[in-house]
Amino acid sequence: MERTNEPSPAPAVGTRQTSSATADGLLGGRTAMVTGAASGIGRACAVALAAEGAHVQVVDVDAEGAEKVASEVGGTAYPADLSDPAAVDGLPADADIVVNNAGLQRVAPVHELDPDTFATMQRIMVEAPFRILHRTLPGMYERGWGRVVNISSVHGLRASPYKSAYVAAKHALEGLSKVVALEGAPHGVTSNCVNPAYVRTPLVERQIARQAEVHGIPESEVVSTVLLERPAIKRLIEPEEVARTVVWLCGPGTAYVTGADLVLDGGWTAH
Ligand SMILES: NC(=O)c1ccc[n+]([C@@H]2O[C@H](COP(=O)([O-])OP(=O)(O)OC[C@H]3O[C@@H](n4cnc5c(N)ncnc54)[C@H](O)[C@@H]3O)[C@@H](O)[C@H]2O)c1
């Protein structure tokens, strides 16, 4: 008999803790781990997943920020530095949904980028997602349902100068996502990337000053001439718009969407 991975209605997952205020949403009874959830896109994902009833494991190196978001969404904070493999392996392994979101940017030409910075970024943005999935996929396979959402970037599909560590990490995450899609398919587990262009978050706000320096232009020109040069839609995307796509991937009707890139780039890659 053909096996499908359509989500079962409100799952019986026994002792899972859920927020009673939101337990009736699309994701009631599900547990969702979101990394980098203290800020920006991760925070928006935590809020949106919790609004649909998921219990959110809020993972972030910023312990105070993680506690704040966890208390806002009725979830649990897990302060952890994802550049430390032991800390990653100490995270819970019972999530039904994993949103690999934590990331950072460094802007410098290859010959000026510190190799240790390159290595740390690969640990946070590639090795940590692998380690988290290495430990959470067996539970998803056992329960016959799981959703992996990797927050990649338009830089998982295209390169830009001065972003070697970031572009390399996002391209690697794309590969990991596709392998998990192939391995997870018989077990009801989908794996996809979400690929935004520039999102209005602290990560981008921090980049503007550095981009101004590297390109030798005033900060006021960075948004219009650097950040919005390639998207056809001339505005930044909001974190909540990215989170909506993440929730869509975790909700009903998307069980056949796997190994895909959900490109939210305002037309950047249409060029
Ligand atoms: N902002 C954008 O324009 C944009 C575009 C495409 C993709 N993305 C991706 O979205 C993700 C989130 O970015 P954002 O813009 O919301 O950034 P952000 O800086 O607002 O948030 C990133 C979060 O990750 C956490 N983090 C960083 N290093 C960590 C570590 N070692 N261990 C644990 N947590 C750590 C930070 O503390 C922070 O809370 C990143 O993977 C980024 O590459 C962002």
The ligand as an SDF file (V2000), in Angstrom:
LIG
                    3D

 44 48  0  0  0  0  0  0  0  0999 V2000
   18.0590   39.2650    7.1610 N   0  0  0  0  0  0  0  0  0  0  0  0
   18.1790   38.8830    5.8990 C   0  0  0  0  0  0  0  0  0  0  0  0
   18.1880   39.6950    4.9840 O   0  0  0  0  0  0  0  0  0  0  0  0
   18.2880   37.4330    5.5470 C   0  0  0  0  0  0  0  0  0  0  0  0
   18.1180   37.0810    4.2200 C   0  0  0  0  0  0  0  0  0  0  0  0
   18.2100   35.7370    3.8550 C   0  0  0  0  0  0  0  0  0  0  0  0
   18.4680   34.8010    4.8260 C   0  0  0  0  0  0  0  0  0  0  0  0
   18.6250   35.1930    6.1260 N   0  0  0  0  0  0  0  0  0  0  0  0
   18.9230   34.1560    7.1040 C   0  0  0  0  0  0  0  0  0  0  0  0
   17.9520   34.1600    8.1030 O   0  0  0  0  0  0  0  0  0  0  0  0
   18.5230   33.6810    9.3140 C   0  0  0  0  0  0  0  0  0  0  0  0
   18.1740   34.6280   10.4490 C   0  0  0  0  0  0  0  0  0  0  0  0
   18.7050   35.8890   10.1540 O   0  0  0  0  0  0  0  0  0  0  0  0
   18.1310   37.2400   10.7630 P   0  0  0  0  0  0  0  0  0  0  0  0
   18.2100   38.2410    9.6800 O   0  0  0  0  0  0  0  0  0  0  0  0
   16.8380   37.0110   11.4520 O   0  0  0  0  0  0  0  0  0  0  0  0
   19.3130   37.5660   11.7900 O   0  0  0  0  0  0  0  0  0  0  0  0
   19.3210   38.1410   13.2830 P   0  0  0  0  0  0  0  0  0  0  0  0
   20.7100   38.6020   13.5040 O   0  0  0  0  0  0  0  0  0  0  0  0
   18.1950   39.0920   13.5030 O   0  0  0  0  0  0  0  0  0  0  0  0
   19.0430   36.8420   14.1470 O   0  0  0  0  0  0  0  0  0  0  0  0
   19.9350   35.7560   14.1580 C   0  0  0  0  0  0  0  0  0  0  0  0
   19.8090   35.0330   15.4720 C   0  0  0  0  0  0  0  0  0  0  0  0
   20.7360   33.9470   15.4630 O   0  0  0  0  0  0  0  0  0  0  0  0
   21.3890   33.9100   16.6930 C   0  0  0  0  0  0  0  0  0  0  0  0
   22.6910   33.3100   16.5960 N   0  0  0  0  0  0  0  0  0  0  0  0
   23.7730   33.7980   15.9400 C   0  0  0  0  0  0  0  0  0  0  0  0
   24.8470   33.0230   16.1650 N   0  0  0  0  0  0  0  0  0  0  0  0
   24.4220   32.0180   16.9760 C   0  0  0  0  0  0  0  0  0  0  0  0
   25.0880   30.9230   17.5760 C   0  0  0  0  0  0  0  0  0  0  0  0
   26.4000   30.7260   17.4410 N   0  0  0  0  0  0  0  0  0  0  0  0
   24.3540   30.0780   18.3350 N   0  0  0  0  0  0  0  0  0  0  0  0
   23.0240   30.2950   18.5360 C   0  0  0  0  0  0  0  0  0  0  0  0
   22.3630   31.3340   18.0090 N   0  0  0  0  0  0  0  0  0  0  0  0
   23.0630   32.1910   17.2370 C   0  0  0  0  0  0  0  0  0  0  0  0
   21.5120   35.3840   17.1190 C   0  0  0  0  0  0  0  0  0  0  0  0
   21.7430   35.5220   18.5110 O   0  0  0  0  0  0  0  0  0  0  0  0
   20.1720   35.9410   16.6640 C   0  0  0  0  0  0  0  0  0  0  0  0
   19.1920   35.8520   17.6680 O   0  0  0  0  0  0  0  0  0  0  0  0
   20.0210   33.5280    9.0690 C   0  0  0  0  0  0  0  0  0  0  0  0
   20.3380   32.1920    8.7960 O   0  0  0  0  0  0  0  0  0  0  0  0
   20.2320   34.3710    7.8380 C   0  0  0  0  0  0  0  0  0  0  0  0
   21.3080   33.9200    7.0780 O   0  0  0  0  0  0  0  0  0  0  0  0
   18.5470   36.4880    6.5100 C   0  0  0  0  0  0  0  0  0  0  0  0
  1  2  1  0
  2  3  2  0
  2  4  1  0
  4  5  1  0
  4 44  2  0
  5  6  2  0
  6  7  1  0
  7  8  2  0
  8  9  1  0
  8 44  1  0
  9 10  1  0
  9 42  1  0
 10 11  1  0
 11 12  1  0
 11 40  1  0
 12 13  1  0
 13 14  1  0
 14 15  2  0
 14 16  1  0
 14 17  1  0
 17 18  1  0
 18 19  2  0
 18 20  1  0
 18 21  1  0
 21 22  1  0
 22 23  1  0
 23 24  1  0
 23 38  1  0
 24 25  1  0
 25 26  1  0
 25 36  1  0
 26 27  1  0
 26 35  1  0
 27 28  2  0
 28 29  1  0
 29 30  1  0
 29 35  2  0
 30 31  1  0
 30 32  2  0
 32 33  1  0
 33 34  2  0
 34 35  1  0
 36 37  1  0
 36 38  1  0
 38 39  1  0
 40 41  1  0
 40 42  1  0
 42 43  1  0
M  CHG  2   8   1  16  -1
M  END
$$$$
